[in-house]
């Protein structure tokens, strides 16, 4: 009887101490048995020879899929060099991590599935791991992740081995819960850029009159590791048309490539890529880039949310990945382009 009473007391105590969850279903986590397939896709399914879109040349792409029910929802992308190809890191908006190598044969290998070891909240609901952006230091391997809902930035050890530090900047405190640090990039000089998806620049936050005519987003420049402290400088980003910034990456010279996303009824996504001159990545500036390309129907299109660049034989390569929202109407697309201008 004493053992039974003790067991009941332990159960009641755990229930009283550990937060419960209701409403939203518990967050799906990737399993340890990593499995991934890649199916080649064309830029224009009606014309295989159609490879130019704006200032980009299409070099190929794949639709990624897995039997794991938690697979999908990728919001950020990192591509690094690996033997015979590249090492890809995809981070979902639920804290799930997919890594694999892939070369010119477009066949994934050395596949690994994992999940963030820590993050805002208890990690039971999607909002506790709403990881929307990522930046990696190629020298140290340290990883920074931007979280919506909490509007915070967390730093992880190489390989996501453990959590190291976190910050919730005052400059991001009033950003919308579902429109916060959607875009983040580490610049070659060690600075960090973070762009809000939905936080607009309005007076009295801004003194420049030009923002009265432009649909701008709040953007920040951290002089160093955001988690190390220090207030960021502010600038503004102006996307093209009715689009929202979904990710950003830095070029070797310090220019930025911004990936903007658009949506229109009944159910169609489109994407725009623009180039921001490094001189406009400065406090008080309004950065309206030069439009590079619009990826829209009748070409292949989806909810593209991640962008990164690599260098191959002196050419700048642009990679983009889509967030399928884990819906049957969408796909996880990984596309490769050459930047021509």
C-alpha positions as CSV (number, residue, x, y, z in Angstrom):
1,X,0.0,0.0,0.0
2,X,2.8,2.4,0.9
3,X,4.4,1.7,-2.5
4,X,1.1,2.4,-4.2
5,X,0.6,5.7,-2.3
6,X,4.2,6.7,-3.1
7,X,3.6,6.0,-6.8
8,X,0.4,8.0,-6.8
9,X,2.1,10.9,-5.0
10,X,4.9,10.9,-7.6
11,X,2.5,10.9,-10.5
12,X,0.4,13.7,-9.0
13,X,3.6,15.8,-8.3
14,X,4.9,15.4,-11.8
15,X,1.5,16.5,-13.2
16,X,1.4,19.5,-10.9
17,X,5.0,20.6,-11.8
18,X,5.3,19.8,-15.5
19,X,3.3,22.1,-17.7
20,X,0.6,20.4,-19.7
21,X,-0.5,21.1,-23.3
22,X,-3.9,21.3,-24.9
23,X,-5.4,22.3,-28.2
24,X,-2.5,22.1,-30.7
25,X,-1.2,18.5,-31.1
26,X,2.2,17.7,-29.8
27,X,5.1,18.6,-32.1
28,X,6.3,15.8,-34.4
29,X,10.0,15.0,-34.1
30,X,12.1,13.3,-36.7
31,X,13.0,9.7,-36.0
32,X,16.5,8.3,-35.9
33,X,16.0,6.1,-39.0
34,X,16.9,8.7,-41.6
35,X,15.4,8.1,-45.0
36,X,15.3,10.5,-47.9
37,X,14.4,10.4,-51.6
38,X,15.2,13.0,-54.3
39,X,13.2,13.2,-57.6
40,X,14.6,15.5,-60.3
41,X,12.4,18.4,-61.3
42,X,12.4,20.9,-64.3
43,X,12.1,24.6,-64.2
44,X,9.5,24.5,-66.9
45,X,7.8,21.1,-67.2
46,X,6.5,22.0,-70.7
47,X,10.0,22.9,-72.0
48,X,13.1,21.2,-70.7
49,X,15.3,23.7,-72.5
50,X,13.9,26.6,-70.6
51,X,16.6,27.4,-68.0
52,X,16.7,31.2,-67.8
53,X,14.6,33.2,-65.4
54,X,15.7,36.8,-65.0
55,X,19.3,37.0,-64.0
56,X,19.4,33.3,-63.0
57,X,20.2,30.1,-65.0
58,X,18.6,27.0,-63.7
59,X,21.1,24.2,-63.1
60,X,18.8,21.5,-61.7
61,X,16.7,20.6,-58.7
62,X,14.9,17.9,-56.8
63,X,11.8,17.3,-54.9
64,X,12.7,15.8,-51.5
65,X,10.5,13.3,-49.6
66,X,10.7,10.9,-46.7
67,X,8.5,8.3,-45.1
68,X,9.1,10.1,-41.7
69,X,5.8,11.9,-40.9
70,X,7.7,14.8,-39.4
71,X,9.6,15.5,-42.6
72,X,9.0,18.9,-44.2
73,X,8.3,22.5,-43.3
74,X,11.8,23.7,-44.0
75,X,12.4,27.4,-43.4
76,X,16.2,27.8,-43.6
77,X,19.1,26.3,-45.5
78,X,22.8,26.1,-45.3
79,X,25.0,24.6,-48.0
80,X,28.7,23.9,-47.4
81,X,31.5,22.1,-49.4
82,X,31.8,18.4,-49.0
83,X,33.8,15.7,-50.7
84,X,32.3,15.2,-54.2
85,X,29.6,17.8,-53.7
86,X,27.9,19.7,-50.9
87,X,26.7,19.2,-47.4
88,X,23.1,20.4,-46.9
89,X,21.5,21.4,-43.6
90,X,17.7,22.1,-43.6
91,X,16.0,23.4,-40.5
92,X,12.2,23.2,-40.2
93,X,9.9,25.6,-38.5
94,X,9.4,22.9,-35.9
95,X,13.0,22.5,-34.9
96,X,13.7,19.4,-37.0
97,X,17.1,19.1,-38.7
98,X,17.8,17.2,-42.0
99,X,21.4,16.9,-43.2
100,X,22.8,15.1,-46.2
101,X,25.5,15.2,-48.9
102,X,24.7,15.5,-52.5
103,X,26.8,15.9,-55.7
104,X,26.2,16.1,-59.4
105,X,24.2,12.9,-59.4
106,X,21.5,14.5,-57.2
107,X,21.4,11.5,-54.9
108,X,21.4,12.2,-51.2
109,X,23.8,10.2,-49.0
110,X,25.2,10.4,-45.5
111,X,21.7,11.3,-44.4
112,X,21.1,12.4,-40.8
113,X,17.9,13.4,-39.0
114,X,17.9,15.2,-35.6
115,X,16.1,17.8,-33.6
116,X,17.1,21.0,-31.8
117,X,18.4,20.1,-28.4
118,X,16.8,23.2,-26.8
119,X,14.8,26.2,-27.6
120,X,12.0,28.6,-26.4
121,X,9.3,26.9,-24.4
122,X,9.0,23.3,-23.4
123,X,9.2,22.1,-27.0
124,X,5.8,20.3,-27.0
125,X,4.0,22.7,-29.4
126,X,5.2,24.1,-32.8
127,X,5.3,27.6,-31.3
128,X,7.9,26.4,-28.9
129,X,10.3,25.6,-31.7
130,X,9.2,28.0,-34.4
131,X,12.7,28.2,-35.9
132,X,12.5,30.4,-39.0
133,X,16.1,31.5,-39.8
134,X,19.6,30.1,-39.4
135,X,23.2,31.4,-39.8
136,X,26.4,29.3,-39.5
137,X,30.0,30.5,-39.0
138,X,32.0,28.4,-41.5
139,X,35.1,28.7,-39.4
140,X,33.8,27.7,-35.9
141,X,30.7,25.7,-37.0
142,X,28.6,27.6,-34.4
143,X,25.0,28.0,-35.4
144,X,22.5,30.8,-34.7
145,X,18.7,30.2,-35.0
146,X,16.0,32.9,-35.1
147,X,12.7,32.0,-33.4
148,X,9.4,33.6,-34.1
149,X,6.8,33.8,-31.3
150,X,9.5,34.4,-28.8
151,X,11.4,36.9,-31.1
152,X,14.7,35.5,-29.9
153,X,18.0,34.3,-31.2
154,X,19.7,31.1,-29.9
155,X,23.3,30.0,-30.5
156,X,24.2,26.3,-30.7
157,X,27.5,24.4,-30.7
158,X,28.7,22.9,-34.0
159,X,26.5,20.2,-35.3
160,X,23.6,21.4,-33.0
161,X,25.4,19.4,-30.2
162,X,24.1,21.7,-27.4
163,X,22.6,25.0,-26.7
164,X,25.2,27.7,-25.8
165,X,23.5,31.1,-25.4
166,X,20.4,33.1,-26.2
167,X,19.0,36.6,-26.4
168,X,15.7,38.3,-26.9
169,X,16.7,41.7,-28.3
170,X,14.7,44.7,-27.2
171,X,14.7,45.9,-30.8
172,X,12.7,42.7,-31.7
173,X,10.4,42.7,-28.7
174,X,7.4,44.3,-30.6
175,X,7.8,42.3,-33.7
176,X,4.7,40.2,-34.6
177,X,4.6,36.7,-33.0
178,X,4.2,35.1,-36.4
179,X,6.2,37.7,-38.3
180,X,9.5,38.0,-36.5
181,X,13.1,37.0,-37.4
182,X,12.2,35.2,-40.6
183,X,15.5,36.1,-42.3
184,X,19.0,36.1,-40.8
185,X,22.5,36.0,-42.3
186,X,26.1,36.2,-41.1
187,X,28.1,38.7,-43.2
188,X,31.8,37.9,-44.2
189,X,33.0,40.6,-41.7
190,X,31.3,38.9,-38.8
191,X,28.2,41.1,-38.5
192,X,24.7,39.7,-38.5
193,X,21.6,40.9,-40.4
194,X,18.1,40.1,-39.2
195,X,15.0,41.1,-41.1
196,X,11.4,40.9,-39.8
197,X,8.8,39.2,-42.0
198,X,5.9,41.6,-41.0
199,X,7.2,44.4,-38.7
200,X,6.8,47.5,-40.8
201,X,8.8,50.7,-40.3
202,X,6.6,53.5,-39.2
203,X,7.1,56.9,-37.5
204,X,8.2,57.7,-34.8
205,X,10.6,54.6,-35.2
206,X,12.1,56.2,-38.3
207,X,13.0,59.7,-39.4
208,X,13.4,59.1,-43.2
209,X,10.4,60.5,-45.1
210,X,10.9,57.9,-47.9
211,X,9.4,55.2,-45.7
212,X,6.0,56.9,-46.2
213,X,6.1,55.8,-49.8
214,X,7.6,52.3,-49.4
215,X,6.3,49.1,-47.9
216,X,9.3,48.6,-45.6
217,X,10.3,46.0,-43.0
218,X,12.3,46.5,-39.9
219,X,15.9,45.2,-40.2
220,X,18.8,45.0,-37.7
221,X,22.6,44.9,-37.9
222,X,24.4,43.2,-35.1
223,X,28.1,44.2,-34.9
224,X,29.0,40.7,-33.7
225,X,27.4,37.6,-32.3
226,X,23.8,38.7,-31.3
227,X,23.9,36.6,-28.2
228,X,27.0,38.4,-26.9
229,X,25.1,41.5,-26.1
230,X,25.0,45.0,-27.6
231,X,22.2,47.0,-29.2
232,X,21.8,46.5,-33.0
233,X,21.7,49.3,-35.5
234,X,18.5,49.7,-37.5
235,X,17.8,49.9,-41.2
236,X,14.8,49.3,-43.4
237,X,14.3,46.7,-46.2
238,X,11.8,47.4,-49.0
239,X,10.6,44.3,-50.8
240,X,9.2,44.4,-54.3
241,X,5.4,44.6,-54.5
242,X,3.2,42.7,-52.1
243,X,5.9,40.3,-51.0
244,X,7.3,39.4,-47.6
245,X,11.0,38.6,-46.9
246,X,11.4,34.9,-46.1
247,X,15.2,34.6,-45.9
248,X,18.5,36.3,-46.7
249,X,22.1,35.3,-47.5
250,X,25.3,37.2,-47.8
251,X,27.6,37.2,-50.9
252,X,31.4,37.2,-50.5
253,X,31.6,40.9,-51.1
254,X,29.0,41.8,-48.5
255,X,26.0,42.3,-50.7
256,X,22.8,40.5,-49.7
257,X,20.5,38.3,-51.7
258,X,17.0,38.5,-50.2
259,X,14.3,35.9,-50.9
260,X,10.8,37.4,-50.9
261,X,7.6,35.3,-50.9
262,X,4.2,36.1,-52.3
263,X,0.9,34.4,-52.1
264,X,-2.4,34.8,-54.0
265,X,-5.6,32.9,-54.2
266,X,-6.8,30.3,-54.8
267,X,-3.5,28.7,-53.7
268,X,-0.4,29.9,-55.5
269,X,3.0,31.0,-54.2
270,X,5.7,33.0,-56.0
271,X,9.2,34.1,-55.1
272,X,11.4,37.0,-55.9
273,X,15.2,37.3,-55.4
274,X,16.7,40.7,-55.1
275,X,20.3,42.0,-54.5
276,X,21.1,44.6,-51.8
277,X,24.2,46.6,-52.2
278,X,26.5,46.3,-49.2
279,X,26.5,50.1,-48.9
280,X,22.8,50.0,-48.0
281,X,23.4,47.5,-45.2
282,X,24.0,50.4,-42.7
283,X,22.3,52.2,-39.9
284,X,19.5,54.5,-41.1
285,X,19.5,53.3,-44.7
286,X,16.6,52.1,-46.8
287,X,17.6,49.0,-48.7
288,X,15.6,48.4,-51.9
289,X,17.5,46.0,-53.9
290,X,17.9,45.3,-57.6
291,X,15.4,42.6,-58.7
292,X,17.2,39.5,-60.0
293,X,14.4,37.1,-60.8
294,X,10.7,36.2,-60.2
295,X,10.0,32.5,-59.9
296,X,6.3,32.1,-60.5
297,X,3.8,30.1,-62.6
298,X,4.0,28.7,-65.2
299,X,7.5,27.9,-64.0
300,X,8.0,25.7,-61.0
301,X,6.8,27.5,-57.8
302,X,6.1,26.9,-54.2
303,X,6.5,28.4,-50.7
304,X,10.3,29.1,-50.9
305,X,11.6,30.1,-47.5
306,X,15.4,29.3,-47.4
307,X,18.3,30.6,-49.5
308,X,22.0,30.2,-49.5
309,X,24.9,30.6,-51.9
310,X,28.1,28.7,-52.8
311,X,30.9,29.3,-55.3
312,X,31.7,26.8,-58.0
313,X,34.5,27.4,-60.6
314,X,34.3,31.1,-59.9
315,X,30.5,31.3,-60.4
316,X,28.0,32.2,-57.7
317,X,25.5,29.5,-57.1
318,X,22.1,30.2,-55.5
319,X,20.2,27.5,-53.7
320,X,16.6,27.8,-52.5
321,X,14.4,25.4,-50.5
322,X,10.6,25.4,-50.1
323,X,8.5,25.0,-46.9
324,X,5.7,22.5,-47.9
325,X,3.7,23.3,-44.7
326,X,3.4,19.5,-44.5
327,X,0.5,19.8,-46.9
328,X,-0.2,17.3,-49.8
329,X,-0.7,20.3,-52.2
330,X,2.9,21.4,-51.7
331,X,6.4,19.9,-52.0
332,X,9.9,20.3,-50.5
333,X,11.8,21.6,-53.5
334,X,15.6,22.2,-53.5
335,X,16.6,24.2,-56.6
336,X,20.0,25.3,-57.9
337,X,20.7,28.4,-60.0
338,X,23.7,30.3,-61.3
339,X,23.7,34.0,-60.6
340,X,24.4,35.7,-63.9
341,X,24.0,39.4,-62.9
